[in-house]
Amino acid sequence: MPFKIRYQVNVDFVGPGAGPMEALSPSAGQMLPGGGATGQTKGVVGNPAIIPIVNGAGAGGTLTGGDITTLTNAMAADIAAQLNLPANLNLINGWPTGNP
């Protein structure tokens, strides 16, 4: 049986004096795992052109540890490729100096 992985990653700027849980407010409806963000955020999602798919190598087509490693390594490579694009790096690296 084939399996795929879906993912979304956000890089949040944590400004001076703020902690990683800044803006985690139930009343704001954020309830985000890992905290909220008061600064800028850049998000990326899985590139649909390279969504990793594995056929379960276990008994009856079930997932194995190797399958999980294959999926998460492909995810990490995709996220790194997207965030390392010059446009994304320039955007993120501008936040500490006050650039949007």
ABEGO torsion letter per residue (X at the ends): XBBBBBBBBBBBBBBBGBBAABGBBAAAGAGBBGEBBABBBBBBBBBAAABBBBBBABBGGBBBAAAAAAAAAAAAAAAAAAAABAAAAAAAAAAAAGBX
